[in-house]
Amino acid sequence: MADNASIPPAAAQLPTPPDVIRCAYAELVVTDLQRSRWFYTELLGLVVTAETEDALYLRAFEEYLHHSLVIRRGPVAACAKLAYRVRTPRDLDLAEEYYRALEVPVRRVPAGTTKGIGEAVQVEDPLGFPVEFFHDAEHVERFTQRYDLHGAGAISRLDHFNVVTPDVPAARRYYEGLGFKVSEDIADSEGTVYAAWMYRKPTVHDVALTGGDGPRMHHIAFATHERSQILHLCDHLGAVRRSDHIERGPGRHGVSNAFYLYLLDPDGHRIEIYTHDYYTGDPDNPVITWDVHDNQRRDWWGNPVVPSWYANASTVLDLDGDPRPVVERRDAREAEVTIGADGFSYTRRDEVEQGFKVGHQV
């Protein structure tokens, strides 16, 4: 467990948290399953593990667990679940005890409640997100060497979630209490933290915390091995006259160093395709802190970011399937500098000090 400086209030009295391995799957509600099927299977090339009249269970080529994404038909597009795998079945007991001590809604659900997933603990976490913890899952064929099936834009695996929350420091303390570490963050000279990238597996992140009105889901991300696979997806969309699914990119992030592309599915859920971040598995992996006025934190090449990427995000549901109310971010200083994830302005520190309006485009 983390030390007292990095855990939530009263966490010294909390039970031992579950041992989270990694982000494992997401469940999205879509309004038209056939339109979404085209996007996720024909365009992205995800493998259909199973399907019902109302849902598709999908995985990427290197994944051997039953699925890493569920898309389910429903009346309102939303994020219904973010799921983490835990190390042992005993960790389900720890998860139940931990979240009951946090006094948030908790459900223990039997195996098969979600197709292909064993017994699980579902919670509305302290940030307001619907989260599931599981260990057992059905194993299926791993298509790592089925190159005859991959296609030029092959996606390898689920990489991370990105969530929008009005209080990033509190969210960071909560995830540190779960044993997550920070790889990178964004702050100003007065110590205000605007975003944090946090991990359990040895990559830059399993979850990113971005400041804004929330709880909302900003995006889920899948990894490829090569930049050329991301570029192929862009060419594919152009060839079928669907390039309006591209919201941002391709480009290279400053934070994480990853090559990226952001797509919008038919319901507006944001999907990132992501490659070339770095290893974080050593215990003394250093935290990289970016100044909020650093031009290159969002895009290493300095390309402007479309306003929708900051303003829009997916509704999240509670455990009963109802949309969660959104809490506005109230930090006035933060609102002056950023809109949404990690800053809308393309500014330099010296310009701000000379009295330029923050948000001035150069």
N, C-alpha and C positions, 0 to 999 in steps of 0.2 A: 504494500500500500504506500501511496505517496506520503511525503512528510507534511506536517501541519501547515506549512506555508503554501501548499499547492492543492489543497483539497477543499471541498465545499464547506460552508459553515456547519458546525456540529459534526463534521465527518469523523472526528476522533472517536465519536460514540457509535459510528455506523458499523454494521457487520462487514466482514471481508467481501469485497466485490467479486463478481465472476471474472474468470480469466478469459478475456476476449482475444481471439486469434486475429480476426480480420473482419472487414465488411464482407457480407456473403450474398445477399440478394435484396432487391427492392420489388415492391408491388405497386403498380400504377393503375389507376382507374382511367379508362378511356371511354369515349362515347360511341365510337364506331370501330368495332373489333376488326372488320375487314380492312378498313383504311390503315389501321395500326399494324395489321399483319404485313401489309406491303412494306411499310417503313422498316419494321424490325427484322423481317426475314428476307425480303427481296432486295432492299437497299443495304442494310447493315449486315445481312448474311447470318444472323443468329440462328442457331439450330433449334428446331421445335422438339423438345423432349416429350411433351404431352399436350393434349388440348381437350377442352370440353366445349360445350355450346357457348359458354360465356367467358372462357379464359384460355390464354396461351402460356405455356411454361417454356422458357427459352434459356439457352446457355450459349457461351462462346466456345471456340474450337478447343481450347486447352482445358476446359473445365470438366470435371468428372462428377461433381455433385449434380443433383437432379436439375437444378436451374439456378440462374443468377438474376433472372428478371421474370416477373409475372405481370402480364397485362390482362386486366379484367374489365369486362364491359360494365358500365354503371351510368347513372344519370348525370353525374357531374365529374369532370376530369379532376383528379386529385392524386396525391401520394397516400396510399393506404398503409404502407409498411416499409421500414428500413430494418434489415435483419443483420445481426452479427453472429458469427459462429463462435462458440466457446470451446475450451480445450477438452473438457470431460463432461459426462452426464452429471457429475456432482456439482458442476458449475451452475446447473439449472436451479438447484436448491439454493446456492449462494445468491443467484440473481433474484430469486423470489424473496429471500430474507432481506437483501440489500434494498430493494425497491419498496418493500413494505415499510422498512425503517425510514425511507424518504417520504412516505405517506403520499404516494402517487398511485393511480389505478394499476392493478396487477392482475393478470390472469394466467393460470397454469392450464395449458391446452394439450389434449392428447395427440399422439402421433397420428398423422394423416389429416389434421385440421387444415393444413396446407399440403396439397399433393406433393409427395416426395420428401417431406420434412418430418422428422421424428417429434417426440415430445418437446414442447417449447414453453417459454415464459414470455408473455406479451405485456408491455407496459406503455403507459403514457409517461415519457420521461420528464424530468423537471423542466425541460425546455419546451415541452408541449408536443413532442413528436411521438408517433406510434412506432415503437421499437420492439423487435423480437430477438430473443436469444435462443439458440438451438445448438445441439451437438450432432445428433444422428441425422443422417440424410441418405436417401437412396443414391447409390453409385450407378453411373451410366457410362457409356463408351466415351473415352477421351479421344478427340479427333486431331491430336497434335500432328500426326504424320499422315493424315488423310488429305494430302495436298491436292488430290483430285477433286476435293469438295470445297477447298478454301476460297478460291476466287482471289482476285487481285487486292481486294480491300479487307482481307481476313482480320477479324477481331479476335484477340486472344483471351481476354478475361475481364471480369469486372474489376475496376481499380478503386473507386472511392465514391462517397456521397459528398455533396456540398449543401449546407443548410443555412437558412437565413434566420437570425435571432436578434432581438433588440438589445441584448446585453452580452457582448462577446466576452468580456472578462469573467462574468458569472458562468457562461457556457464553458469557457476554458477550464475553470476550476472544477466544474462538474466532470468533464471528460478526464482531467488529470486524476480525479478521485477513482475513475475506472481503470487507471493505469495507462492511459494514453500519454504520449510524449509530444512535445511541440517540435516540428522541424523548422518552420518559418512562421513569422508573423509580420504584421504591418502596424507601425506605431508612429506617434509624433514625438517631438522633443519634450513634451510635457508628460509623456507616459500613457496617453490614451491609446488603447489597442483597438484597431479597426477590424482585424481579421486574424485568424490563426489556423494553421495547417497541422493536423494531429494524426498520429499513426500508432498502430499496433504491429502490423506486418512491416518488414524493413524497407519501406518505400517512403515517399514524402508524406503521404496521408492516406488514411482510411476515411476520414471525415474532415471537411473544411468548415470553419465557422465564420460566417460573413455577417457584418452588421447591417441591419435593416428591419423593417416591420416583419414580425414573425409570430409564431412559427410558420415558415414556408420552406419548401424544398427548392433550392436553386437549380441543382442539376445532379444527375448521376453520370458516372464516367466509366467508359470501357477503354482498355489498353490494346494497342497494336504493337507489333515489334518494330515496324519501320515507318518512316515518314511517307514513303511512297504509297503505303496503304491508305493513309489519310487523303493524300492527293487524289488517289483513284476514286474515293468516295465523292470528292468534289466533281471530278470528271463524269462520274456516273450520273450524278444529279443534273449536271448540265446536259448530258446526252438525252435524258428522258424529260427535259424541260421542267424539272422540279427544283431548280436552284434556290427557290424561295424558302426551302427548308434550311438553308445555311443562314445562321444568324450572325456568326462572328468567326473570323479566321478564313483560311488557315494562318497560323502564326506561331511565335514562340513566346511562352511566358517568361517573365523575369522570375517571379516566385515559382519554384519547382523546376525551372529550366525546361519544362516539357514543351514539345511541339503539340499544337492543339487544333481542334475544330469543334465549334459548337453548332449543333443542329437542333431544330424544333420539330417534334413529332406532330402528327396531324391535330393533336389537342393542345399543342403549345408546351408540352413537357420538354425541358431542355436536356439534351444528351450531349456529353462531351466525348470526343474520341481523342486519345491522349497517348503520347509515347515519349521516351527519352527523359524520364526523371532520374533520380539517383538513389543509391543505397543509403539506408539510415540505421542499419542494424547494430552497429557498435554502441556500447552503453554510454560512451562519451560523445556521441554524435552532436556537433555544435548546432545551436539554434541560430538561424539567419534572420536578422531583423531588418526590415525594409522601412525607410522613411516614407511616410504617407505622401510626400511631395516628390518622390523619386519617379521620374517619367517612365522608367523601364520596368517597374514592378509588375505592371499589368501585361505589357507587351514589350518584349526585348527590343523590337524594331521601332517602337514608338508609334505604332499605328493607333488611331483613335478607336475607342470602343463605342459601339452603338448604344444609345440610351436604354433600349429594351433590356439589355443584358444586366443593367443595374436595377431597373424598375420592376421587372416581371419575375415571378416565381410561382411554383405550383402550390395550391391549397393542400393542406394536410388534414387527414381525418383522425378522429379519436377512435377508441377501441370499439365503439358502437357503430362506426361508419359515418358519423356526422362530421361536417366541416368544422375545424377548429377556428375559433375567433382569432383575429390577428391583433397583436399588441404593437402599438406604434413605438418606434425608437424615440426616446425623449432627450437624449444628450444633444443639446443645441450645438455645442462645439463640433461634435462628430457630424451632425447634419450639414454644417457649413462646408465641410471638407469632402464628404462622400455622399454618394447616392447609391445605396445598395451595397455591392460586395466589397470593393476595395478602393473606391475613389473614382469619381466621374471626371475630375479635372485633369488636364495635362499641365501641371504647374512645376515651378522650380522654387526652391526655398528662398532664393534671393529676391524673386519677384514678389512673394508674399510679404517679406520683410520690408520691401519698398512701397507697400501699400496697394499692390495690384489686387483686384478682387479675386478671391479663390474661385476657381472655375473658369478663369480666363483661358481661352484656347490660344495656343501659339503654334 
